Amino acid sequence: MESTAIARHIGYSARKVRQVADLVRGRNVEEAMEILKFTPRAAAVPMGKTIKSAMHNMVNLRGGTVEAHDMVIKSILVDEGRTLYRIRPRAQGRAYRIRKRSSHIKVVISLLKEE
């Protein structure tokens, strides 16, 4: 049994979010939440929220209680989201483009042992 959660338009670039995703991929949910709690990256906050959402989706899917140490992160996908373009004025009438990148996070959680 699997459950998913998707967070879209996260305000961090996909490259930075992938570094956080590599820390917790393949671990059980309880261990992953502890790792994210002490990770100094800003992208650890939306990653933790997405994992927690997938965990609650699993509880709703099963209709009962499931402990965090009984679930494992099967996959985490981080894709690029929309890029917002802003203009920064520069010298002599020029304008430089600022790219504000975003990303999408998809977390798939499964039970450690199927019953």
Buried (B, 14 or more C-beta within 10 A) or exposed (E): EBBBBBBEEBEBBBEBBBEBBEBBBEBBBBBBBEBBEEBEBEBBBBBBBBBBBBBEBBBEEEEEEBEBEBBBBBBBBBEEBEEEEEEEEEEEEEEEEEEEBBBBBBBBBBBEEEE
